[in-house]
């Protein structure tokens, strides 16, 4: 299997930004903001491909995760937060869905959504263009 990297804006929106992804996004946010406590139980996903639709965004958070400083291996992942950070950092380098991810329905779903085989030809091309753009910037 080939997985797309959630570090690109296209892939992040694909995995976390659809109405089918609500449970995935809730799990990620609860893990990062509330140390896996289920504080967020519902949210509205605004179409990430058409920003500025006039919706009043009262609540906003800045979450900073320094991926290069996260050095845990798959065997060292202790918490759901660790697993989500590992997913964001390493999904594109994985060949299979790790058993530890299969035990968390939202992570398993995210991995399946990140499976490149589930993308259309147009989505694969758009993803390649985004990756080339990022490489050129670096």
N, C-alpha and C positions, 0 to 999 in steps of 0.2 A: 504494500500500500504506500501511496505517496500522500502526505498531508500538506496542506497549505499553511503558511506561517501567519498566525494571528497578529504578528507585528506589523503587517501591512494594513493600511486603512481599508482596502477592499476586503481582505479576508476577515478583519475584525468586524466590519459591518455585516458580512455574509454570515458569520457565526453568531454574533451577539445582537444584530440589529433588525431582526425580522420578528413578526408577531409569533412565529413558531419558536422563537428563541427566548421568550419571556422567562421561562424557568431557568435557562442557562445564565442569563444576565442577572437574575435575582440571586442565584447561587454565587456567582462571581462577586457581586457587590457585597453581599453579606459576608463572604470570606475576607475580602480586602478591607472593608470599612468596619465591620462589626465582629471580627474574629469568629466567624461562622455562626454567630447568634442569628436566628431568623427574624431580624428586625424588619427587613423589607419583605413584605409578603405579596405585594402587588405593585405593578408599575405600568406605565404606558410607554410603549416604544414608539417614538416619533420617527417617521420615515427618514432614515439616514441619507438617502439619496436625494432628498428634496428639503434641505434645511431652510430655516427661516419661514416657516409656514404660519407664523403669527401666534403660535402657542405660547402662553405665558409660562416661562420656566422659572419658578420660584426657588426651587431647591437645586443647588449645584455644588458639586464637590470636586476638589482637585486631588487626585490620587496619584502619587508618584511611586513607581516601583523601579528601582535601578536594577534592571535585568543582568548586567554584567557582574554585579555584586552577589547575585544569587547563584551559589555554586553547589547546591545540593544535588546529589545523584538521585536517580529514580528510587533506589533502595533507602534513601535517607529522608524521604518525604514523610513528615510526621502529621501534618494537618491538611485540612482541605485548602487552606490558604497556600501552603507549599505546593500542593498539586495544581492549583490554578496558575500559580506563577510559573511552575515548570511547564505546564501546557503552553502558556503564551511564549515562553522562551524556546522550548525545544520541540514543539509539535512537528515542525517541518523536518526534523532530524530523525523522527521515529519511523519504524517500518511496520509496526503493529500497534494496536491499542493496548497499553499496559494493563495487566490484571487489576492493579490498584485503581485505575481509572474506570474500569468496567464495573467496579463496586459502587461507584457514584453515578447514578442515572444521568445527571446533568453533564458530567464530564464525558461519559460514554457518548451521549448525544452530541456534544461539542466536537468530539473526535470524529464522529461519523459525518458531521456537517463539514469538517475540515478535510475530509477524504477527497482528494482531487478527482477521483473517479465519479463523484456526484456533481461535478461542475459541468456546465454546458461548454461548448467550444468557445463561445463568446466570452464566458467568464474566465476560462483559462487564458485566453489572449489578453484580456484586461488585466488579469493578475500578473502576467509576464511583463506587460508594459509598466505597471506600477513598480515591480521589482527592479526592472532596468533603470527606471527613473531614480529609485533609491540608491542603487549602485553608483550611478553617475554623480549623485549628490555627495556620496562619501568620497 
